[in-house]
Structure formats: structure tokens, C-alpha cells
Amino acid sequence: MEVSKSEAPNILAALSRDKIDQMYSQYVLIYTDASKDSPGRVGIGCYIRLFASSPDIEMEARLTDDVAVQNDEMAAIKMALENVHQLD
């Protein structure tokens, strides 16, 4: 199925979720992100999906201001991995 970028974002999001569910339902899915705003405030977050039938885990945290975004990205990955490890 071909979809153009001009499609409504909610349609593209639904198609993406369906494709991910079809291809990776037997895996733990982990998404992480970090961001810094113009005053230098830093935040991180992660989203973990163990199984399609289980509740999703969402976490966020505020970090020290003016830290490099690469360090923030690593902190988000660390937060996700620590929480996945605790679920075993």
C-alpha cells in the first residue's frame, strides 16, 4: 500500500502502528527521545511496549540544564534499559 506524505497524520500513524505490530509483535519495543529548548532546559522520555496485549510503559524526566543532547539521548536509553531489566 502506497501512502503519500500529504495523507492525514493520524492515518499515517495508524498505518505505522499496524505495520510495526505485524512485523515486531514478538519483540520488546523501546522508543527514546531527548530534547533541549532554547533556554537550555533538557528533558528525556521513553516508551516501552512489551507485548501488544500488555499495557505500555511511558516515562519522562527532567535533566540538568545545558547538557549536550548526545548525553541526554544516552540518559534516555539508560532509563529505558533499566526499566526493561526490572520487568524480567
RODO-167596 format. One line per 2 residues: number of its first residue (from 1); their letters; for each residue x, y, z of N, C-alpha, C. Coordinates in nm, 2 decimals. Layout:
NUM> a> X Y Z X Y Z X Y Z  ...
end
This chain:
1> me> 0.08 -0.12 0.00 0.00 0.00 0.00 0.09 0.12 0.00  0.07 0.21 -0.10 0.14 0.33 -0.11 0.07 0.45 -0.03
3> vs> 0.14 0.52 0.04 0.08 0.64 0.11 0.17 0.76 0.09  0.11 0.87 0.06 0.19 0.99 0.04 0.20 1.07 0.17
5> ks> 0.30 1.16 0.18 0.32 1.24 0.30 0.20 1.34 0.32  0.12 1.36 0.21 0.01 1.45 0.23 -0.11 1.39 0.29
7> ea> -0.11 1.26 0.32 -0.21 1.20 0.39 -0.23 1.26 0.53  -0.34 1.24 0.59 -0.36 1.30 0.73 -0.26 1.22 0.83
9> pn> -0.20 1.30 0.92 -0.11 1.24 1.01 -0.16 1.12 1.09  -0.29 1.13 1.13 -0.35 1.02 1.21 -0.36 0.89 1.13
11> il> -0.38 0.90 1.00 -0.38 0.78 0.91 -0.25 0.72 0.90  -0.15 0.81 0.88 -0.01 0.76 0.87 0.04 0.69 1.00
13> aa> 0.00 0.75 1.11 0.03 0.69 1.24 -0.03 0.56 1.26  -0.16 0.55 1.23 -0.23 0.42 1.24 -0.17 0.31 1.15
15> ls> -0.13 0.35 1.03 -0.07 0.25 0.94 0.07 0.21 0.99  0.14 0.30 1.04 0.27 0.27 1.10 0.26 0.18 1.22
17> rd> 0.17 0.20 1.31 0.15 0.12 1.42 0.11 -0.02 1.38  0.02 -0.03 1.28 -0.02 -0.17 1.23 0.10 -0.24 1.17
19> ki> 0.18 -0.18 1.10 0.29 -0.24 1.03 0.39 -0.29 1.14  0.42 -0.20 1.24 0.51 -0.24 1.35 0.45 -0.36 1.43
21> dq> 0.32 -0.36 1.45 0.26 -0.47 1.53 0.27 -0.60 1.45  0.26 -0.59 1.32 0.26 -0.71 1.23 0.41 -0.77 1.23
23> my> 0.50 -0.68 1.22 0.64 -0.72 1.20 0.72 -0.75 1.33  0.68 -0.68 1.44 0.76 -0.69 1.56 0.69 -0.73 1.68
25> sq> 0.57 -0.79 1.67 0.49 -0.82 1.79 0.56 -0.91 1.89  0.65 -0.99 1.85 0.72 -1.08 1.94 0.84 -1.02 2.01
27> yv> 0.87 -0.89 1.98 0.98 -0.82 2.04 0.94 -0.71 2.14  1.03 -0.68 2.23 1.00 -0.56 2.32 1.04 -0.44 2.24
29> li> 0.95 -0.34 2.23 0.97 -0.22 2.15 1.01 -0.11 2.25  1.12 -0.04 2.22 1.16 0.07 2.30 1.19 0.19 2.21
31> yt> 1.13 0.30 2.25 1.15 0.43 2.18 1.20 0.53 2.28  1.31 0.60 2.25 1.36 0.70 2.34 1.37 0.83 2.27
33> da> 1.38 0.94 2.35 1.40 1.07 2.29 1.45 1.17 2.40  1.52 1.27 2.35 1.57 1.37 2.44 1.55 1.50 2.36
35> sk> 1.53 1.61 2.44 1.52 1.74 2.37 1.57 1.85 2.47  1.61 1.96 2.40 1.66 2.07 2.47 1.59 2.20 2.41
37> ds> 1.53 2.28 2.49 1.46 2.40 2.44 1.57 2.52 2.43  1.52 2.63 2.38 1.62 2.74 2.36 1.68 2.80 2.49
39> pg> 1.60 2.80 2.60 1.67 2.84 2.73 1.77 2.73 2.78  1.77 2.61 2.72 1.87 2.51 2.76 1.81 2.41 2.86
41> rv> 1.68 2.41 2.88 1.61 2.31 2.96 1.61 2.17 2.89  1.64 2.07 2.96 1.66 1.94 2.90 1.55 1.84 2.96
43> gi> 1.49 1.76 2.87 1.40 1.65 2.91 1.42 1.53 2.83  1.39 1.41 2.89 1.41 1.29 2.82 1.28 1.21 2.84
45> gc> 1.26 1.11 2.76 1.14 1.02 2.77 1.17 0.89 2.70  1.09 0.79 2.74 1.10 0.66 2.68 0.96 0.60 2.68
47> yi> 0.94 0.51 2.58 0.81 0.44 2.57 0.85 0.29 2.55  0.79 0.21 2.63 0.82 0.06 2.62 0.69 -0.01 2.60
49> rl> 0.70 -0.10 2.50 0.58 -0.19 2.47 0.64 -0.33 2.48  0.59 -0.41 2.58 0.64 -0.54 2.60 0.57 -0.64 2.50
51> fa> 0.44 -0.64 2.50 0.36 -0.72 2.41 0.24 -0.64 2.36  0.19 -0.67 2.25 0.07 -0.59 2.20 -0.05 -0.60 2.30
53> ss> -0.06 -0.70 2.38 -0.17 -0.72 2.47 -0.14 -0.66 2.61  -0.02 -0.62 2.64 0.02 -0.56 2.77 0.01 -0.41 2.77
55> pd> 0.00 -0.35 2.89 -0.01 -0.20 2.89 0.13 -0.15 2.86  0.13 -0.03 2.79 0.25 0.03 2.75 0.31 0.11 2.87
57> ie> 0.44 0.13 2.87 0.51 0.20 2.98 0.56 0.33 2.92  0.53 0.44 2.98 0.58 0.57 2.94 0.65 0.64 3.06
59> me> 0.76 0.69 3.03 0.84 0.76 3.14 0.90 0.89 3.08  0.91 0.99 3.17 0.98 1.11 3.13 1.05 1.16 3.25
61> ar> 1.15 1.24 3.22 1.24 1.30 3.33 1.30 1.43 3.28  1.32 1.52 3.38 1.39 1.64 3.35 1.53 1.63 3.39
63> lt> 1.62 1.67 3.31 1.77 1.66 3.34 1.83 1.80 3.37  1.95 1.80 3.41 2.02 1.92 3.43 2.03 2.01 3.31
65> dd> 2.01 2.14 3.32 2.01 2.23 3.21 2.14 2.23 3.14  2.14 2.27 3.01 2.26 2.29 2.93 2.35 2.17 2.92
67> va> 2.30 2.05 2.92 2.38 1.93 2.90 2.37 1.90 2.75  2.47 1.85 2.69 2.47 1.81 2.55 2.36 1.72 2.52
69> vq> 2.30 1.73 2.40 2.19 1.65 2.37 2.23 1.50 2.35  2.35 1.48 2.31 2.40 1.34 2.30 2.40 1.27 2.44
71> nd> 2.44 1.34 2.54 2.44 1.29 2.68 2.29 1.26 2.72  2.20 1.35 2.68 2.06 1.33 2.71 2.00 1.21 2.65
73> em> 2.04 1.19 2.52 1.99 1.07 2.45 2.04 0.94 2.52  2.17 0.94 2.56 2.22 0.83 2.63 2.15 0.81 2.76
75> aa> 2.11 0.91 2.83 2.04 0.90 2.96 1.90 0.84 2.93  1.83 0.88 2.82 1.70 0.82 2.79 1.71 0.67 2.76
77> ik> 1.82 0.63 2.69 1.84 0.49 2.66 1.87 0.41 2.79  1.95 0.47 2.88 1.98 0.41 3.01 1.85 0.39 3.09
79> ma> 1.76 0.50 3.09 1.64 0.49 3.17 1.55 0.38 3.11  1.54 0.36 2.98 1.46 0.26 2.92 1.51 0.12 2.95
81> le> 1.64 0.10 2.94 1.70 -0.03 2.96 1.69 -0.07 3.11  1.71 0.02 3.20 1.69 -0.01 3.35 1.55 -0.05 3.38
83> nv> 1.46 0.01 3.31 1.32 -0.03 3.34 1.28 -0.16 3.27  1.33 -0.19 3.16 1.30 -0.32 3.09 1.37 -0.43 3.18
85> hq> 1.49 -0.40 3.22 1.56 -0.50 3.31 1.48 -0.54 3.43  1.41 -0.44 3.49 1.34 -0.46 3.61 1.21 -0.54 3.59
87> ld> 1.16 -0.55 3.46 1.04 -0.62 3.43 1.06 -0.77 3.41  1.19 -0.81 3.40 1.22 -0.95 3.38 1.18 -1.03 3.51
end
